[in-house]
Amino acid sequence: TELVYCFSHAHYGQSSVANEARNSAVMQFCFPDVEDTSSLMMQSESFTFTLTQDDGSRCFGFSRRLAIVAGSSLPICLCVLSRRAWFSLFMHMLDTLQLNYEPDRFIPAFMKAAYTAHIPPPGGDVIVVPELHSSPNS
């Protein structure tokens, strides 16, 4: 397994060793049964987990492991990490990412727009508008 794409401004100030340790832990949560090839044919599934740092702070993981995606023989897991336990928001984001699964185009644009979106007052709506630029070859 490997980490293919990571969009994060959250780990500024952390050492690369801390980032590598966190990424390794996330990979273990996203792919606990990677050696079991029968699990690769399963339906898509969602799950959450919590990583507790050495200082006691928590990082929440919201994950969607996709059923085999056309053109890939490897399992794929979309994972959002946050210090905020906003379960319904992040699960809705994973729904959107799964429905618009384009690793090179939509996912980076969507994650950038989500990161910069205004946080509304309680009960308000979060509006995420990704800027999708057409490629020169299209």
Summary of the structure (lengths in Angstrom):
residues: 138
radius of gyration: 15.8
end to end distance: 31.5
largest distance: 48.8
contacts: 293
relative contact order: 0.13
helix: 32%
strand: 17%
